[in-house]
Amino acid sequence: MVRPDASGAFSDRQNTESRLVGLRAISLVLFVFLAVAFWVLQVLQYSEHRERAKRNHTRTLSLLAPRGVLFDRHGEVLVQNRRSFRIAIVREPATDVPASIRRLAAITHADEAHMLAIVQRRKSDPLFRPIAVIENATDAQVAAVVAQQLELPEVVVEQVPTRTYPDGGLAAHLFGYVGEVQPAQLLRSEFARLSQGAIVGQAGVEQVYNTLLMGTDGNRFVNVDSRGREVEELQRRDPVDGQRVQLTIDADMQRALEEAFRADGYNGAAAFIDPASGEVLALTSLPAYDPNDFAAGISSAVWQALNADPLRPLGNRLIQGLYMPGSTFKIVMAIAALEEGIITPDSVIGCRGSGVFYGRSFKCWNTAGHGAMTLRHALEQSCNVFFYTLGERMNIDTINKWAAKLGLVGKTGIDLPQENASFMPSTAWAARTRSGGRWYPGETISVAIGQGAVSVSPLAMAMMMVTVGNGGTLQTPHLVKAVDRGKGWEPVPAPGPRSSFVMAPDHLAAVREGLWMAVNTPMGTATRRGKIEGKDVSGKTGTAQVISNDNKAAAKAAALAAGRNPAVFDDHGWFVFFAPRDTPEVAGVVFTEHSEHGYLSAPIAKHVMETYFAKKEGRPLPVYQSPAAPAQNVVGPVSAGVPARGGGR
Amino acid sequence: MERRLWQHLDRPLLLAVLALTGVGLATIYSVTWNLATGAPGAEFWRQVYAVPVGLVALVALVLVDYRILAQRSPLLYVAMILALVAVMAFGVEAKGSRRWVNLGVGSLQPSEFARLALALILAMAYGDARRGARSMGELLVGALVLAPAFILIFLQPDLGTASMLLPVYFGIAYMAGLRMRWVVGAVVVAALLSPVVWTYGLQDYQKGRVMTFLDPYQDPKGAGYQQIQARVTVGSGGLLGKGFRQGTQGAYRFLPEGHNDFVFAVLAEEQGFVGVIVVLGLYLFVIWRSLEAARLARDRVGAFLVVGLVSWFLCQVVYNITMQAGLVPVKGLTLPLMSYGGSSLVATLAGFGLILNVRMRRFTN
């Protein structure tokens, strides 16, 4: 039982009460202190803490917009996008980024130093933004990362649209490639809204039409938990695909062109153009690269190999390579002489194998002499003396004027980046650049057969044939036919011609006939290799010297002795053409490096044109028959005994 | 039980205690809410089941006269010590310490109940025997009673819970006449000794822990993390809070233990400063109202018992809430009544049963 207290209540109640007051006072003070502390945190420092909490849990993740699909002129898909995986690291939740990367490298077998370098380069990015360290991850890498997700929450796998190009690097220099935007590019207004790591076109159509093709990235605003895992999506802005672009290219002709080049084993360049519009039907420059290598971030090994390659596969020979036109320049001379009234189509000039001009002897390639001939036969057989004579009768500035009208001066204006200007000398140029300021008339004689200080791009040569083909209009070559801005195809107006003149019909007929004969007669320099039955292919061969004939033999011997390939000193072969003769539908150039002979370019041109006609007429597409070896029954001597000054045919 | 007794049950105190329990449940419901399943987490339901158990314990400790309990306290104390020894022997180990025994239907944390037995036996020792706590010898008697329980819990190891036995002892000693100049003297000595302890007494990792507390940004992802995130959690609540189930810091686990040690931070995040003031007010009300029970108690045993329990409650509540504001180092201490944890809730409700008991029986003989 309860034992009653002696006093009923306790005796020192007074003392107890004062101590209880003390306890109340202490608890009141403590709680007031707590209230003040929370007032400071929640009211005075509210905005600071609110921002920190927001940064903790919200993430803005980009949704990459697929780039616009590229179509050929008939609607065939050329370049599209596929889904690929990339592995990225988010630095914010990571306690030790290098350690995370080491771990990631261990499970994916990726290059640790490379990944560290990427993160280092992007160190000024916001911490929450994923930095892609492995592009185009393999299924095994993705599986490894997903399996380790709990241990490596800072590593994320993202699905991204990745550009896919046709296999084998088809039309590489046409499409170009994409790559991360460079820091210097970010300063340009065109890229103002981009951030580091964005993918932009860095060459070719991808670069020139980047604004159309790029689209607008979307965003996802998500809540994440403390391990960086997404908890819920708050808001989503879908990406807007890049615009679809229809190129002027014909995919079948493009394939035929590169197939023929590869079958013959040549490097070089070529273009096939509609002379009525300047639309490019096919173009190439070889060797090339595979744009697919760039699509998901190029590996440094591949990039270094491409840059170190002495054949310079990254350069576009079609618009950047400048070469002597050789005998193809005789077309310019013919038109200039006719239009200037120096000769008529029926004027006769004799060739005895060489001629003396300005006190110096210039040889024809046919040292036996062509005899008396008109312009038609001079074009057919590429008689040097005939054109030396025209060169003697015209000054360099007149020739320059006509070369310009035919597109051999300056840039063609094609919608591809980094074109080099073709060059023709003039007295003004000589006055400006030479110490003596003089142009020597003797030099004009060399220029008359496309040698000396003339250098043109293969595409400029194609534009010359476009101009001859259509009777005087120097079109601007272009690559885009239509754009789909989301409301169906809208045609893109062709850029206007650069210049035009009207050739007298009889002049035009004579030139066209000479070019037809060059391709179709037994005497023609193209040795009938470009001939297509019923299509009246008309053209002209030429060779571009790599080294002067005087030094060629010695250089080749030296190269051989040094264990290098002497073929690098072999001449390049030109074939310029259009067809059909009287109503040309396709004109262009095939330029084969170190093929020695222009006529060896002709089968390639023929194959592409046959493809064109077969497709147009609904016939099966031709299969390329590579000439197994240079034909034995070549008309005329080839290289042995070809004299200096006057190599070209 | 006489009907008259029930008239003296302190209903406002009981209501405030139940209100805090309810606020705690609601906060646990909110912070454990799973977006994927659209339901609160398992912790919420386990806490819900603990409430009736706690209420039964409360009622049981109201029904039996506290003086009987005080007289039997040596027995209860020995039973408690045995339970703690049993924890050492058969306890379940979790997170590096051994605090729980598995009872089949659930696990029990005996250390939470230790303070009840300690408060009873100390109240009896200093109250019933008319002994004061004015001399060293008198103080030492209580300290010797405290020691076995303190050591056993300290060895689990659970420094936090062990430390929280000290307020029970000092609260009762204070009531029993502990000389205030000794307290002041002890504080002065501690202050003077602290540089010596810092230099010779602490290991490097312990110094590091103190430094991290003083400047958590030295190690924002490691030791300083909870302290920083607690402040962010509380501060981001603002005046009115983010709203029920709208919190991000606790719900997304940026602040760990949002249902447990840091439940108050989550409350502050979701209910804002207004919610904080309401809950602080409730706690203060509970403390004052309980001290009123001590004042009205018919004998010293009752008053000392209440003060022992209130001292513990005050210290743990204040320490825990101060920790939410990032002003004291993070220690694994729950917030009584609100935090997740069945043993803690049951033991706390049982404690309030004793307090209600003392007030209810103030007129009985």
Interface residues (C-beta under 8 A of the other chain):
Chain A: V2 R3 P4 D5 A9 F10 N15 T16 E17 R19 L20 G22 L23 R24 I26 S27 L28 L30 F31 L34 A35 A37 F38 W39 L41 Q42 V43 Q45 Y46 E48 H49 R50 R52 A53 K54 N56 H57 T95 N223 V224 D225 S226 R227 V231 E232
Chain B: L35 D65 R67 I68 G127 G171 Y174 M175 G177 K221 G222 Q229 R231 V232 T233 V234 G235 S236 G237 G238 L239 T248 Q249 Y252 R253 F254 P256 A268 E269 G272 F273 V276 I277 L280 Y283 L284 I287 W288 L291 A294 R295 R298 D299 R300 A303 V307 V310 S311 L314 V318 I321 T322 A325 L327 T364 N365
